[in-house]
Amino acid sequence: MANEHYFSANPESDARPRQISVTLAGKTVQLTTAAGVFSPTRLDAGTRVLLQSVPRVPEDGSFLDIGCGWGPLAITMALQSPAADVWGVDVNERVLDLARANAASAGATNLTVRLPQDVPADLRFTTIWSNPPIRVGKDELHTILTTWIPRLTVGGDAWLVVSKNLGGDSLQRWLADTLGDDFAVARTTTDKGYRVIRVHRTA
């Protein structure tokens, strides 16, 4: 469909599923992608930069992947920390189905994939990873981030990867201005045109 995007709730295009080989948490797995989703042919460059630059997640806790797509970030967290409670959220029903199937294929049994509104409202997260959906538009992106990042526990970290050309620097400034004194916002990595932004909850 001409107006279809990877953030469409119910893609109408033919799915045309395909298998790709991806190495996550040191484990090479065969995962399924499809048309009408973000980066259907490979692990995208921004996600790769994030995975190569963030520290390993803690051994336990509750973790979140905002805009999980077909699952590479959420699956990595789940494989790194089998005792953790990992959540992936997305609005695209097709990728939710893919992420669930891919979690099962990868052995990530501690990963739960849901629509955002289906995550318990009282759940708080020690770690958030995200390659956020920049192309939804600035207002919607800001709403997404201000919905989830304040759900970090004190001492928790959110790690975001954003292309410099798609506003990575301005997003960093906006986060610092908007989140206020309870959060420390800093760029930790610049690689291949991408910025990795750390948001640390201090209080």
Secondary structure, DSSP 8 states (H G I E B T S, - for coil): -TT--TT-SS--S----EEEEEEETTEEEEEEE-TTSSSSSS--HHHHHHHHHS----SSSEEEEET-TTSHHHHHHHHH-TTSEEEEE-S-HHHHHHHHHHHHHHT-TTEEEE-GGGS-TT--EEEEEE---GGG-HHHHHHHHHHHGGGEEEEEEEEEEEEGGGTHHHHHHHHHHHHGGGEEEEEEEEETTEEEEEEEE--
